[in-house]
């Protein structure tokens, strides 16, 4: 098990890792997440752990509130949808991101998973949540009842 250090604790002070309850909370979560995502693979292990959990919490809120009324789609399907909506071929996207076209093809066809760097680049390029490119994780539903 990883020891959580100062950087993790500082991030958790900015935005605690609890279920997101409102669009205002979501906005705050993105304000903490996006600078980390832009750093791509340059994150320390504890920072990456924080990003992983925060991305899941964002995804859960967006799914629960149906912010993006898209049926459950795989990360590859989401990429293909965004490419279509933006009139981008695989070659166009590869050129824009500075990666090989065959890598895009492997991802879209489901033969290769998204790397952390791919997730960061795609989220920034399409201006969407990195959670769109992460596999779905089932979490228990939120409840608003107080005990």
N, C-alpha and C positions, 0 to 999 in steps of 0.2 A: 504494500500500500504506500502511496506517495505521501510524503510529509508536505503539508500546506504551509507555505512560507509567507513572507511579507507582501509579495506581489499579489498573491491570491487574496489575501486578507484585505489589501487595499482595493482590489476590484470588487470584492464582496461588500465593502463599505460604500462604494459608489452605487452598486445595485445588488442587493442581497439576492441569493439564489433561492427564491420562493416563487410559487405559482403567480403568474402575471394575472391581475384582476381587471385591468382597465386599459383603454387605449393610451392614457397618460403614462401608465407603467410601461407599456410597450414602447412608447417613444423614448423613455428614459433607458430602457434596455438596449435599444438600437444605438443610442448615443454612446453607451459603453462598449457595445459589441463592434461597431463598424471600424473604429481606429485599430482594434486588435485584428480584425479580418484583413484590413489593408496591409498589415505587416506580414501576412501570409505565413510562410514557414519559419519566420524569424521570432517565434514565440518560445518562451521557456515552457517547460513541462507543466508547471502549475498554472501558467496563463492559458495554455491550451486546454487544460482540464476545465478551467472556468468557461472558456469559449464553448466547449462541447456541451456543458450543462445548460448554459444560457441559450444556446441555439435550440436545444430541445424544448426549453420552457417557452421560447418565442413561438416555435412551431406548434406547440400544444395550444397556446392561446389563439393563434391564428386559425387553427383547425376548429377549436371549440366554438369560436365566435363566427366562423365561416367568413372570415375577412376576405379570403380568396376562394370563391365558390367553385373550386375545381375538385372533382372527384379524386380520390386517392390515386395519385400518379407516381410512377417511379421517378427518381432523379433524372434518369435519361429521357423519360417522356417529357419532363418539365423543360429540359434543355431543348429538346426538339420543338416543343411548343413555342418557346421564346425565340428560337431561330426563325420559325415560320412567321410569327407575329412581327418580327423585325426584318423580314425579307432577307435573311442571311443564309447563304449556303455554308456547308461545312468548311469549304475553302476560305470564304469570307471571314468566318469567325476565327479560324486558325490564324489568318493573317492579322486580324485585329488584336488577337491576344498574344501573338508571337510564339505560337506552338505549332507542331506539325499537324497537318490535316488528318493523317491517319490516326492520330491520337483522338481527335474529335470523333472520327468514325467509330473507333473502338468503344468509346464512351456511349455514344448514341445507340449503338447496336447491343449494348449491355455486356460486351466482352471485356470491359475494363471498368473498374470503379473510379470515382472521382478522387483525386488526391486532395489534400488540404489546400494546396496551392491552386488547383483547378477551381475548387469551391470559392476561394477568395477572389480569384480573377473574374469568374463568371458572375458572382454576386455584385461585385463592383461594376462590371461592364453593363449588366442588365439593370442595375439599381434595384435589386430584389434582396430578400432575406437569404442568407447563406443556407438556412434551413431547407429551402426548396431543393437543394442539391444533396441533402443528407438522407440516408435511409430512414424510413418511418420507425419510430419506437413507440410501443403502446405504453401509455401512462394511465393511472387511474383518473377517472373524471373528477373535476373540481366540484366542490360543494360549497354553497354559500351559507350553509346553516351554521349558527353559532351555538356552542354548548354552554 
